[in-house]
Amino acid sequence: MNPAPTYELNIHAVPMLLMGIVTLGLGCLVYRSDRHSSAHRHFFILCASSALWLTATSIGLCATTPDKALAWFKLDSVGVMFISIAFYAFSAEFLQLHRPRSIWLGYGLAALLAGAALFHQDFVAGVHRYWWGYYLQYGSASAPFFVFFFTYMAVAFADYLRAYRTASTPIKRQQIKFVFSAFIIAYLGSVDFLPAFGYEVYPFGYIPIFFLLVVVTTAILRYQLLDSSQLVSMSAPYLPLIPFTLAVFFLADRLREFSSTVLAGTLVGITVLFAILYVIVQPRLQSALNKLLFPGRHNAYNTLTHFTHTMVMNLDLASLQAEIIRTLQTVMGIEKISVFLFEKEQGRYLSKASHGIEAGRADTVQLPGDDPLTDLLLKRDRPLVKEEFQHGFVEQERRDSAVLMETLTKMEAEVCLPLVNKARLIGFVNLGHKPYLGFYSADELDLLGSLANNAAIALDNAMLYEEWKRSQLLIRRADRLRSLETIAGGFAHEVRNPLTSIKTFIQLAPSRRDDSEFMDHFGSVVADDLARIERLIEEILDYARYMKPKFSLDSINEIVESSLHFLQIKASNSGVSLEKHLADEIPPIMVDRQQIKQVLMNLALNAIDAMRGSGGRLTVTTRHLTRLDGTVWVQIQVSDSGCGIAPEDLPHIFDPFFTTKHESTEHVGTGLGLSIVHQIIQEHGGTVEVHSTVGQGTTFMLTFPEKTVLDSAPTPDSSPLKGTLVPLPTIQSLLQGRTGTYGP
């Protein structure tokens, strides 16, 4: 007859054993993450003592004799002895309390009590027999242990309460609140003491304690700051353990009549199947839980992710800054946000946009290019959390840490996002507290870091575009002033005749002031001539100063005649004849008169230069066009009989800085005239085409939609995304040769 087995598989022991093994692994992970951290070492001791307690208890439950069970429950008590002091020591380090004496005293007392548990007969006096198996029975000698256990736990809880009331920052207070709440939940594990005194209460304390260790381990390894939703988010991967445990219970109960080999094989098969399904289901479960329990956060992540993909298309600096602030404030609820960008002219980082900050307050902070904060942001190139300075996560000299803390406080920044592009810090975004003083989790910081990287590219492109626009404004003004040289000749010719009549009148007036007919005639002539001179002056002033496009109903034929009028002298001196063929009954359309005159002057001057010396003919024609889709357009055709444009140059004539005028310094070109022509026509919603034959001449055709309502006119101040004003590659090629750069 075979002797009765010493141990039998107890289904109640399985989860304890598994959790004990996992708990020890968690402690090892935390310890390996930072071997020099006292808090990590104490947490490892907490995990190791909990693992010893869970493992010894699970084996004791499997024992079939009281003696075997008693031996394991004594070892179980050794692990329990160190739980309270390890928790106390971890809390002291977490709260930055310097208590080495009380900690070492506690570990010494725990070691003495552990020895008593192993060798004193009245400490663990025996075992109880319950429906779930054997369980330890404490004797009278265990009383000092309970005094020791609850004293250290009570002091630790008191430390949390005191630290919460005196926390230096709201984030620190929220962090203390989270950890304290987690340990309160774990304190439910004290229910395991009840069956040790004869109360038949199932010892489920391993569940809240294991849950605590998992959450805190994840917090240490992955999160520097936590909020309440992280609790559920981090626990989501372990939720499948619940149905798995229930399935094990059910199958073990059904298969108890089979041999231990069949039972063990079944449990192994279930475990393997569960592991396979877990890998497949867990990511979907995580996403579903986040979407169900935290729809706001789920939507925030989706919105931020979408934003990072779309904002790089926005080249308007002001709207881009506003969109960054609006998105962060809307989806994350951040109370205070400010955007600082580098100003090349001043060599400083200045506030450009803000939300939730008093007017003018953000402007008081101006950081030089070599400020310690900007140097650190460029070096790290990842979100900088203010709390990191207090916890020593930032490797920075002490003198710099104080300056950095002061700077972040002035800017009301809890998190600072560096905007780095091409190894240059073009700016940074300051984020204040989240709602209810919530924490910035590592996932959120990673997402914000990704947003900052994309925002840096978008802002850098927008800043380059702004620089290009400023350069273009100066070039347009210079182009207008260059045209004034030609206009001046026509102006002198126009003014000479009125001045002659006025001079004659002034000379004759003293002798003929009594001749009323003479005075009336010359008076009306002088008034008309002065009005004519006044109109000429006004037109020249309007042309010389650049203004934002102002659309109004104007006659294309009148604009053509006015432009050619000023060119007659220059054309005559160059041996060029002017011809115009203007279609009748062309109604007024929505245009900017001065800009269209600039286009015509530019094309006409180019044509005259092309025919200089050899002479030729410049012809301007206007006509109506009706396209196949039924739309009506107005076209201006400018043709010359000059030297023409080489075929290899023709595709590039609208590129900025492309010019063929290099034959002399007198006629040297900037290569921007036709680029400006192209842009102005596009701003009017029209098109420009060119046909040229070398030796025969060139023809430009400007086509405008026949718009007669202001609302239908193009809006040149609209976002660049709504048209093809200047493609990004063109901007980059335009600025390749520039010497100035953004950033220090």
Steps between C-alpha positions, in 0.01 A plus 500: 500500500646838393538762776275807483657791307650778710370772265199522274416760239272758661324722253503786753879488505546553124426875480708567814797315354473675164467842662794426728723422203382809308546719809863393536554574132352849541735573787799389293395724211471803727835429665678455168358825367702696759722303736620819671151616603414435865131511416549228238693281744229527765233425240694190400500385864124564512447289188735225618335472843155498336618231257630289791168539680292408191720207394525347849126539555419333166721200584352483850152481349614199296631314808297196610631481857503765775874464558592572138254790484639646828856504364397699195282743695795579727694592187191694388524705823863588427389676182216679678745639761675717240193635316422787737858622543568475126185702433607754763851529353372535144254769611774691686714507186205585280407793728867601527508451878844431645445224755786252474496415871132405520533304174798292615339455841189370328696254288680379810174447689353322195798263494454420873128440453574279197728290718228476762250390237732221390614368837257614773233237552237749611542748213341283231325262738347271241261491204126527446310281259262692273311415184782642289771301686735544791572849629736626773398567859674781691588450867548743785867561411391670177362805684828704461481440126158662472618799707801531268294450182223750573735756656714532188192497275335773710813717495525459122137602454554799727800600289285493186235720660760747624681509166173550315416809707849650465574403139701772325322462166152394393649223285687359798180510707315310229779243480492441877124467485526233230762286678323534836168396345665198338643384832166550673352255250787260561439524873196283441757222497488514881187286474740203480566539874136407586511128413826477699289570812224251416270713283395306192553787253660409170849662485459707185756760614748390235278655231513870612867472598593348165295769325690769697839357412414480131373860490793646695751299296352632177503851649869472588612343173280684254338806657658786683163658562164327524132583504200292600425380151845344484386263777247342268720532195788317667278234651330424168768251388431290812121492476503180287649325805153515660318277246813281479497443878126425494555252216774326699272475803217356290713243319683393815169437669374299202821298464565422868408132445768460233865431570744775584669444162179573309430802721852641461497442123163674470622801698815524288294487182265770629795718595657468153167574331445797730846639418428481126160663532640761737752621242217543248229646726697721739574793262137512391384479861729788594366716218137409573538580870663835430226587253220384732623632833689807380342620176642849549854370517446261210369784286787720615760252378324465167469876461862565591618228266290642217630848580863395468429375145309806379669803653815460291290618203428838665743775404324788675702565817227675699230244425743214565584635846133548576420148379769346721363677806139425412568131450694458824242692698203322345608139510713504816333780692830665593434819691798710391692475172759729345706477183848654484687539170849623420524852359810519284513879501500520882683175571238402759211262555181705529141410581295486180167353615345392829184374666389544861790733587443860602547751218855625497627249757644261243668793324707575810698179446766528230769235482832557324623244253755360748266479801551182716141394430534527123834320511344214700197480271723476192721241667213278620265549204209353696233639735644649818286446812539750782453229763810325369722761663353432842545124464848517352414352160679782316878482488583866544730697724341631817556861409322446166214305659404798715505729196297253295237463774472878527462538123232231475314656793501843332358347183241302705621182329462150642619342174718661234492357147811581293444585135816368335553478127830434324694520829357848569267596784253720315282536810313315773146452632422540870217292647344577838301271727254251362141511637474395865881513518527175306834347411667494162548129438789359299259413217375858492854637510595271212200623303579862583859440396381368166271801461789733585720338233235551233417847631867595479510408132174682431603812694842507338339482155252771599781722631691451175184585312455818707860594426438435133190719506692784667770470237238496228339815640833682481559366151159618384568845635840503333341384176247781518773756567701363208196556280473859625809587298301427188186659637694816585573563131133472410404708803736782397352501151143507638571779746697723261197610295278593799789687659552695177138619498515587869828692448351688206195593703713626789710714262196652323275538802639834629449673165164341414333467837226737384419275200219285644484269196875434522484442874204260473659299218844463652346442844312195376807374309723535808244325720482208259880482473545507878243221539687303235831545684333401827368179344844416362664553837240289677544220248878500538477497880257209489735313272814571703373379835406135539159433649309182569289403201178697488251355256254732332305518175731647241531514123778287353517726193553811713777327697673401173475853357632655822796263510596552135465877537800511735708280270479714186815703568714198593367299206566787259856543628558125451362498146196296604151576372196439723178355368180416683194306391235531770177306471181701535241445771728321747319557829687600819627202699636451853875577497760696693576787262852571624604136497376447143685816397812359661456179298457689173789736572725205582414311181523814286838601640633149443373516142661841438829372641478200263464738201750761617729617218336300222156652541172318466133499585325452834135403465242475780167336423190445715222254418208297635533123538228239553629158601338164434352493851314823426709725725589846370854636531686818408844469339786746460760406241841670505711424189838626383720443196819467700768237527275240665577250778712190455300173529719372786433822696127515439396253781697703757404860428254512794751351746626748760843647422513351151620765253676525165578874532873482565633690204561826692465650841255753360247237401584230751187323627412363841304205361197591711288706261325207331474315832306798636286507184416131546401548863283807436310321224443201727375731777241622252392143427638520148764330289807613309633326189800578285596410141834597355708438189866597489551787256127565456368616834309408813131506594359503854130426548340608828155354556261616776158367600227749424407562865272793573422433869745564782406178685603300197840664476808319618614559855875547493529506878349152537694198611758372253333162522208630295706563188831440338653834594851368563563126535720395789784368278511841330535671840782269597681550170444875535671508840782252436757770466397718795756576769266562793339212689249459777639378827821572687 
